[in-house]
Amino acid sequence: MITEQQKLGTGFGARSTADDVLADVDLAGTTALVTGGYSGLGLATTRALVRAGAHVVVPARRPDTAEDALRGIPGTEVQALDLADPDSIRVFCERFLETGRPLGVLINGAGVMACPETRVGPGWEAHFAVNHLGHFALTQRLYPAFAPTGARVVAVASSGHFLSDIRWDDLHFRTGYDRWLAYAQSKTANTLFALQLDRLGADRGINAFAVHPGSILTPLQRHIPREEWLAQGWVTPDGTPAEGFKTPEQGAATAVWAATSPLLDGRGGAYCQDCDIAEPATTDDMLIGGVKPWAVDPDAASRLWDLSCELTGLSAF
């Protein structure tokens, strides 16, 4: 069943924080895994989950940096993982599976944005490879670990999906690379991934959701010059974030809400924002948000899933 993109009226909103959302949630005994969980939005997510009682595994391409960021936060552990490297993903997952721990929450939050043209693996474009295929492979390999009592998978997407559908004829930008379209395609892919994962995993008790965290200034924008921040209207001339931008704690709220809210029981595959199910986009204003039709197209989700299986050689579901 496809979940209708219609607000539920959750009582939370754009200014709610991750701690607000988790105030009455007890995650004691739950193992969560948060990619990118040591920086920016991901760090806020990790902190909130730990305060709610979860044990949080944080895979990191730079383990030493992650250890420094998480020092003093109990209930966390860092393991090496490079989402651009299939062998690194395999090794990480093998080690996790060896522990025998059931995984209750997986938040796929790491990513790159608007980076220079970069090729990884067999020539894959970096946004598509890291933001989508890396998380696709991670989820496939972790399949045996998902808790038998049910698990939530959250794909951190973006209103950036407004800018591009899947480029079926040129996924990897063999011609005409555009850093923003490459990012946008990967965010559409994140949303379609959650839709199809929910359809395939529901019988096992695995529910998946895509979330738009909102506009937040974090290290994710490291490839974007500060003068472009000003030109885009992201900041005022004195460097203050523009109206409508969120703090990392507010940005983390929708992901942890999607990972834990009982209101989403039976509503898997939804695209969410501001701690609620998002409605269809009626404008092209990404600050207003909503979801474009190509990002919730079940046929496109199935097609992308099959293609991702072919590219990664993985098909656990």
C-alpha positions as CSV (number, residue, x, y, z in Angstrom):
1,M,0.0,0.0,0.0
2,I,1.3,3.5,-0.9
3,T,1.0,6.0,1.9
4,E,-0.8,9.1,1.0
5,Q,1.2,12.3,1.2
6,Q,-1.1,14.0,3.6
7,K,-0.3,15.7,6.9
8,L,-1.2,13.9,10.1
9,G,-1.2,16.8,12.5
10,T,1.5,15.6,14.9
11,G,1.7,18.6,17.2
12,F,5.3,19.1,16.1
13,G,6.6,21.5,13.5
14,A,9.5,23.3,11.8
15,R,10.9,24.7,15.0
16,S,10.6,21.4,17.0
17,T,13.9,19.9,18.0
18,A,15.1,16.3,18.2
19,D,14.8,16.4,22.0
20,D,11.3,17.7,21.7
21,V,10.3,14.8,19.5
22,L,12.0,12.2,21.7
23,A,10.8,13.7,25.1
24,D,8.5,10.8,25.8
25,V,10.4,8.1,23.9
26,D,12.4,5.4,25.6
27,L,15.0,3.9,23.4
28,A,16.8,1.9,26.1
29,G,18.0,-1.4,24.6
30,T,17.8,-0.1,21.0
31,T,20.8,-0.1,18.8
32,A,20.8,2.7,16.2
33,L,23.2,3.3,13.4
34,V,23.6,6.9,12.0
35,T,25.9,7.5,9.0
36,G,27.4,10.9,9.2
37,G,26.5,10.9,12.9
38,Y,29.6,12.9,14.0
39,S,29.1,16.2,12.2
40,G,26.4,18.8,11.8
41,L,22.9,17.4,11.5
42,G,24.2,13.9,12.1
43,L,25.9,14.8,15.4
44,A,22.6,16.5,16.6
45,T,20.8,13.2,15.7
46,T,23.3,11.1,17.6
47,R,23.1,13.2,20.7
48,A,19.3,13.1,20.8
49,L,19.1,9.4,20.3
50,V,21.7,8.8,23.1
51,R,19.7,11.1,25.4
52,A,16.6,9.0,24.7
53,G,18.5,5.8,25.7
54,A,19.8,4.4,22.4
55,H,23.2,2.9,21.8
56,V,24.4,4.6,18.6
57,V,26.9,3.2,16.2
58,V,28.5,5.9,14.1
59,P,30.3,4.7,10.9
60,A,32.9,7.2,9.8
61,R,35.3,7.7,6.8
62,R,37.5,9.6,9.3
63,P,37.3,7.6,12.5
64,D,39.7,9.8,14.4
65,T,37.7,12.9,13.6
66,A,34.5,11.1,14.7
67,E,36.1,9.9,17.9
68,D,37.0,13.5,18.7
69,A,33.5,14.8,17.9
70,L,31.8,12.1,20.1
71,R,34.2,12.2,23.0
72,G,32.2,12.6,26.2
73,I,29.0,11.3,24.7
74,P,28.2,7.9,26.3
75,G,26.5,5.2,24.4
76,T,28.3,5.8,21.1
77,E,30.9,3.8,19.2
78,V,32.8,4.6,16.0
79,Q,33.6,2.1,13.3
80,A,35.5,2.8,10.0
81,L,33.3,3.0,6.9
82,D,33.8,4.7,3.5
83,L,30.5,4.8,1.6
84,A,32.3,5.3,-1.7
85,D,34.2,2.0,-1.3
86,P,32.1,-1.2,-1.6
87,D,34.8,-3.3,0.1
88,S,34.8,-0.9,3.1
89,I,31.0,-1.3,3.3
90,R,31.3,-5.1,3.2
91,V,33.9,-5.2,5.9
92,F,32.0,-2.8,8.2
93,C,28.8,-4.9,7.8
94,E,30.5,-8.2,8.4
95,R,31.9,-6.8,11.7
96,F,28.6,-5.5,12.7
97,L,26.8,-8.8,11.9
98,E,29.4,-10.7,13.9
99,T,28.3,-8.9,17.1
100,G,24.8,-10.4,16.8
101,R,23.1,-7.2,17.8
102,P,19.7,-6.5,16.4
103,L,19.5,-3.1,14.6
104,G,16.3,-1.2,15.5
105,V,17.1,2.1,13.7
106,L,19.2,2.9,10.7
107,I,19.5,6.6,9.7
108,N,21.3,7.1,6.4
109,G,22.4,10.6,6.8
110,A,25.9,11.0,5.5
111,G,26.4,12.6,2.1
112,V,28.1,15.1,-0.2
113,M,26.6,18.2,-1.7
114,A,27.6,20.2,-4.8
115,C,31.1,18.8,-4.9
116,P,33.5,19.1,-7.9
117,E,33.1,16.3,-10.5
118,T,34.5,13.2,-8.8
119,R,34.5,9.6,-9.9
120,V,34.6,6.7,-7.5
121,G,34.6,2.9,-7.9
122,P,34.0,1.9,-11.5
123,G,33.6,5.5,-12.6
124,W,30.4,6.3,-10.7
125,E,29.5,9.9,-10.1
126,A,30.2,10.7,-6.5
127,H,26.8,12.1,-5.4
128,F,25.0,9.1,-6.8
129,A,27.6,6.7,-5.4
130,V,27.9,8.0,-1.9
131,N,24.4,9.4,-1.2
132,H,22.5,6.6,-2.8
133,L,24.5,3.5,-3.8
134,G,26.6,3.5,-0.7
135,H,23.6,3.6,1.5
136,F,21.8,1.1,-0.7
137,A,24.7,-1.4,-0.3
138,L,24.9,-0.7,3.5
139,T,21.2,-1.4,4.0
140,Q,21.3,-4.6,1.8
141,R,24.3,-6.0,3.8
142,L,22.7,-5.1,7.1
143,Y,19.5,-6.9,6.3
144,P,20.1,-9.9,8.6
145,A,20.6,-7.6,11.5
146,F,17.3,-5.8,11.4
147,A,15.4,-6.4,14.6
148,P,12.9,-9.2,14.3
149,T,10.4,-7.1,16.3
150,G,10.6,-4.4,13.6
151,A,13.0,-1.7,12.4
152,R,12.9,1.8,11.0
153,V,15.1,3.0,8.2
154,V,15.3,6.7,7.5
155,A,16.8,8.1,4.3
156,V,17.8,11.8,4.8
157,A,16.8,13.3,1.5
158,S,16.2,17.0,0.7
159,S,14.0,19.4,-1.1
160,G,17.0,19.5,-3.5
161,H,15.1,16.7,-5.2
162,F,13.0,19.5,-6.8
163,L,15.8,20.1,-9.3
164,S,16.0,16.7,-10.9
165,D,14.3,13.4,-11.6
166,I,16.5,10.3,-12.1
167,R,18.6,10.8,-15.2
168,W,18.0,7.3,-16.6
169,D,20.0,7.9,-19.7
170,D,23.0,9.4,-18.0
171,L,23.0,8.6,-14.3
172,H,26.7,9.3,-13.9
173,F,26.9,12.6,-15.8
174,R,29.2,11.2,-18.5
175,T,28.5,14.5,-20.3
176,G,27.7,17.9,-19.0
177,Y,28.4,17.6,-15.3
178,D,26.4,19.9,-13.1
179,R,27.1,19.8,-9.3
180,W,23.6,20.9,-8.3
181,L,21.8,18.5,-10.6
182,A,24.1,15.7,-9.5
183,Y,23.1,16.4,-5.8
184,A,19.5,16.7,-6.7
185,Q,19.4,13.4,-8.5
186,S,20.9,11.7,-5.5
187,K,18.2,13.2,-3.2
188,T,15.5,11.9,-5.5
189,A,17.2,8.5,-5.4
190,N,17.1,8.6,-1.6
191,T,13.4,9.2,-1.6
192,L,12.7,6.5,-4.1
193,F,14.9,4.1,-2.2
194,A,12.8,4.6,1.0
195,L,9.6,4.0,-1.0
196,Q,10.8,0.7,-2.5
197,L,12.6,-0.5,0.7
198,D,9.3,-0.1,2.6
199,R,7.4,-2.1,0.0
200,L,10.0,-5.0,0.1
201,G,10.7,-5.0,3.8
202,A,7.3,-4.5,5.3
203,D,6.6,-8.2,5.7
204,R,9.8,-8.4,7.8
205,G,8.6,-5.5,9.9
206,I,11.0,-3.0,8.2
207,N,9.5,0.4,7.6
208,A,11.3,3.1,5.7
209,F,10.9,6.8,5.3
210,A,12.5,9.7,3.5
211,V,12.9,13.0,5.3
212,H,13.7,16.5,4.3
213,P,15.4,18.0,7.4
214,G,15.0,21.6,6.2
215,S,17.5,24.2,5.3
216,I,20.5,24.1,7.7
217,L,24.0,25.4,7.4
218,T,26.4,22.6,8.3
219,P,29.8,21.2,7.1
220,L,27.7,19.6,4.3
221,Q,28.1,22.9,2.4
222,R,31.9,22.8,2.6
223,H,32.3,22.8,-1.2
224,I,30.2,25.9,-1.7
225,P,32.0,29.3,-1.4
226,R,30.8,31.7,1.2
227,E,30.0,34.3,-1.4
228,E,27.6,31.8,-3.0
229,W,25.9,31.4,0.3
230,L,25.2,35.2,0.2
231,A,24.2,35.2,-3.4
232,Q,21.8,32.3,-2.8
233,G,20.2,34.2,0.1
234,W,21.2,31.6,2.7
235,V,22.8,34.2,4.9
236,T,22.6,37.9,5.6
237,P,25.5,40.2,4.8
238,D,26.8,39.7,8.4
239,G,26.7,35.9,8.0
240,T,23.5,35.2,10.0
241,P,21.4,32.3,8.6
242,A,18.5,33.6,6.6
243,E,14.9,33.4,7.9
244,G,13.5,29.9,7.4
245,F,16.8,28.2,8.1
246,K,16.9,25.7,11.0
247,T,19.5,24.8,13.7
248,P,21.0,21.4,13.5
249,E,18.8,20.3,16.5
250,Q,15.7,21.4,14.6
251,G,17.0,19.8,11.4
252,A,17.5,16.5,13.2
253,A,13.9,16.4,14.5
254,T,12.2,15.0,11.5
255,A,14.7,12.1,11.1
256,V,14.3,11.0,14.7
257,W,10.5,11.5,14.5
258,A,10.4,9.2,11.5
259,A,12.6,6.7,13.3
260,T,10.4,6.5,16.3
261,S,6.9,7.9,16.0
262,P,4.0,5.4,16.4
263,L,1.9,7.8,14.3
264,L,3.8,6.3,11.3
265,D,2.9,2.7,12.0
266,G,1.3,1.4,8.8
267,R,2.4,4.5,6.9
268,G,5.7,3.4,5.5
269,G,7.4,4.8,2.5
270,A,6.2,8.4,3.2
271,Y,8.3,11.5,2.5
272,C,8.3,13.7,5.6
273,Q,9.3,17.2,6.6
274,D,8.8,19.4,9.7
275,C,8.0,16.3,11.8
276,D,5.0,15.3,9.7
277,I,4.2,13.6,6.4
278,A,4.8,16.2,3.6
279,E,2.1,17.2,1.2
280,P,2.6,17.3,-2.6
281,A,4.7,20.3,-3.6
282,T,2.5,23.1,-5.1
283,T,5.4,25.5,-5.9
284,D,9.0,25.3,-6.8
285,D,10.0,27.1,-3.6
286,M,12.3,24.6,-1.8
287,L,12.0,26.5,1.5
288,I,8.2,25.8,1.4
289,G,9.0,22.2,0.5
290,G,6.7,19.3,-0.1
291,V,7.4,16.4,-2.4
292,K,7.5,16.4,-6.2
293,P,5.7,13.6,-8.0
294,W,8.8,12.0,-9.5
295,A,10.2,11.3,-6.0
296,V,7.2,9.2,-5.0
297,D,6.6,7.3,-8.2
298,P,6.4,3.6,-7.3
299,D,7.3,2.5,-10.8
300,A,10.5,4.7,-10.7
301,A,11.2,3.4,-7.2
302,S,11.1,-0.2,-8.5
303,R,13.2,0.6,-11.5
304,L,15.9,2.4,-9.5
305,W,16.0,-0.5,-7.0
306,D,16.5,-3.1,-9.7
307,L,19.2,-0.9,-11.3
308,S,20.9,-0.4,-7.9
309,C,20.9,-4.2,-7.4
310,E,22.6,-4.6,-10.7
311,L,25.2,-1.9,-10.0
312,T,26.1,-3.1,-6.5
313,G,25.6,-6.9,-7.1
314,L,23.4,-7.0,-4.0
315,S,19.8,-8.2,-3.6
316,A,19.0,-9.2,-0.1
317,F,15.3,-8.2,-0.1
